[in-house]
């Protein structure tokens, strides 16, 4: 008799993080990808920039994911007249009376473990220069104050990439770039239902920041030998198509690949883990072109923890089908009496039929589609 193999500590941590992310995105339609990228960035110890119009639930997703992950959270909406003290803390008056200029960082950004900065490009030069030290070195320096920052991930948000060269250089410090759009027409019913429910729905699953730290510790231990050659080939394809990345971004993408590997429950990177390269492309146009150029290189992309992020990156039917199967099962497990179940089931059916015809529909997804139809047809 063969005994079942016990999951490793990393696999258990990844499973808890996956459950927490799914819980955080209940009702937030088409935003699973954003939540998953926050987790990927946190495990890789990198940062994420979200670009999109106002009202697309950017801040709502970040807040819910931060709550699900635990840890100290800091959020601020920057403006033209934002003072550095509003982010980093005021001068410590007690120390100032002693002739020493120090900053009281209590409850401010230097003490945060997860941070969200909305309209990040509106910050002054003084703010952005100080932010660079916090983001790059996890260190805060101001006057006599020099402290190590416990920051795991900073999420910045803006409506669009800046044209100013100095601001564009600051944007480049966010390794992951995600462009979000309003929810599409076929998901409007689910958006309305989900938005109504999510305002009152508590988080069903939470995890601890120690799970993120457990996964982060394993990132430098990932074997990248095979994936490194595949990554180099992918970079050559991008360059051949006129798509370039800085040497710094090329080197850093390895951390994302290693983080994706760990979140998939493995310690050796394969061709299934190259997909974060898509999100390292800095502009919307570059990402769209990269999808075509790298279609063959990323055909094997997969990740059981970050399915929505993978699907958007590679636009492959296999990854889309896997995500829809999981979403259908989650909907069906919620029970017919759960609020919004029928609306979510109908939205999933519309999405399945919009992406697959009878010939291309995978058997596993076909089975879940039939169960969804039965759920919708059965009165509660």
C-alpha positions, -999 to +999 in steps of 0.1 A: +000+000+000+014+034-011+011+061+016+000+095+004+028+120+000+025+148+026+026+183+011+057+203+020+057+234+042+059+256+010+030+237-006+009+242+025+018+279+026+010+283-011-024+266-005-033+289+023-023+319+002-044+307-027-074+303-005-069+338+010-066+354-025-098+337-037-116+348-006-103+384-011-117+386-046-152+373-040-175+397-057-146+416-074-153+405-110-123+403-133-098+413-105-084+379-096-054+386-118-046+418-098-049+400-065-026+371-077+000+396-089+002+412-055+010+378-041+036+371-068+052+405-061+052+400-024+068+365-026+094+379-051+100+409-028+093+432-058+066+459-065+035+462-087+023+492-107-014+492-116-025+514-145-061+520-155-090+544-153-106+555-120-134+533-106-119+499-116-117+486-081-079+489-078-079+501-042-106+477-032-086+447-043-054+459-027-072+465+006-089+431+006-057+413-003-038+432+023-064+422+049-063+386+038-025+385+040-022+402+074+006+425+085+008+462+089-009+481+060-004+517+049-024+534+022-023+570+009-037+590-020-010+613-032-016+648-046+004+677-059+007+692-024+013+661-004+040+667+022+067+640+029+056+639+065+022+626+054+038+594+042+069+591+063+059+608+095+065+642+112+097+654+129+100+640+164+095+672+185+110+656+216+142+648+198+142+682+181+143+699+215+175+679+221+189+693+189+185+661+168+163+660+137+146+626+136+113+614+121+085+597+141+076+569+117+049+553+140+021+540+118+036+554+086+050+540+054+085+531+068+068+507+092+044+491+067+046+455+055+021+460+027+016+495+011-007+510-015+001+544-030-026+558-052-018+584-079+018+576-071+032+599-099+017+630-083+043+628-055+069+656-052+106+651-061+114+649-024+087+622-018+098+601-049+135+603-040+128+590-005+104+564-019+132+550-041+152+541-010+123+524+006+113+505-025+148+495-037+168+491-005+140+487+021+156+515+039+143+549+051+167+578+054+158+612+065+179+635+087+193+614+116+167+587+110+179+556+092+158+525+097+153+491+079+118+488+064+098+456+067+081+462+034+071+431+015+053+447-014+043+482-025+015+486-050+014+518-069-016+530-090-021+556-116-044+563-146-015+561-171+022+559-175+038+594-172+055+611-202+080+629-180+114+611-183+122+613-146+088+599-136+091+572-162+124+562-145+106+560-112+078+538-128+105+515-140+113+506-103+080+487-102+090+455-119+054+443-126+031+464-146-006+456-149-031+474-171-067+471-160-099+479-179-136+482-169-155+449-166-166+437-201-203+436-211-208+398-206-198+402-170-220+432-161-247+411-142-219+394-122-204+428-115-236+442-101-244+412-080-208+408-068-204+444-060-236+444-039-224+413-020-187+421-016-194+452+005-209+431+032-191+397+027-165+389+053-132+372+043-138+335+045-101+327+045-071+346+058-034+337+059-005+350+078+024+371+065+046+343+077+033+323+048+046+349+024+079+350+042+081+312+041+077+312+003+100+342-001+128+323+017+126+296-009+129+319-039+167+320-038+169+282-036+149+276-068+169+258-095+168+281-125+193+262-147+168+250-173+145+280-172+175+304-176+182+291-211+145+293-220+144+329-206+174+339-227+157+325-258+125+344-250+145+377-246+161+371-280+127+367-296+115+399-280+146+417-292+142+403-327+107+418-327+120+452-316+109+448-280+137+456-256+141+454-218+168+469-197+194+446-184+182+453-148+147+442-157+160+411-175+180+400-144+152+408-120+126+388-139+144+357-126+131+365-091+095+365-105+101+332-123+115+317-091+085+331-071+061+316-096+078+282-092+076+283-054+039+293-056+033+263-079+047+240-052+080+232-069+117+240-064+128+237-101+117+262-127+105+249-160+089+264-192+056+265-172+071+294-151+082+318-178+049+337-179+059+366-155+080+379-183+048+392-199+041+415-169+077+429-169+070+445-203+066+481-193+038+494-217+004+481-228+016+480-264+047+460-255+027+435-235+003+430-264+031+424-288+049+401-264+019+378-263+022+372-300+060+369-300+061+345-270+031+324-278+051+293-284+076+300-255+047+302-230+025+275-244+032+254-213+025+282-188+006+270-157+003+277-120-023+262-097-021+292-073-021+321-099-043+308-127-060+341-136-026+359-139-013+331-161-044+331-183-042+368-190-004+366-198-005+338-223-041+338-237-039+300-241-071+279-241-056+254-216-050+281-189-084+297-196-102+263-193-084+255-160-095+288-145-131+284-156-132+248-142-120+261-108-145+290-109-173+267-118-165+243-089-162+272-065-196+285-076-212+250-073-197+243-039-212+275-025-246+260-026-278+270-044-289+291-015-257+312-013-263+349-023-255+356-060-249+320-069-273+320-098-259+352-112-224+340-110-233+307-126-250+325-155-219+348-160-197+317-161-219+300-187-217+332-208-179+333-205-175+296-213-197+299-244-179+330-255-146+312-254-153+277-265-176+260-291-188+224-289-157+211-306-131+230-286-148+226-252-125+204-230-143+174-214-136+186-178-150+220-185-180+205-204-189+185-173-188+216-151-208+235-177-235+209-175-236+212-137-239+250-140-268+247-164-285+223-140-279+248-111-294+277-131-324+256-142-332+244-107-353+269-088-341+277-053 
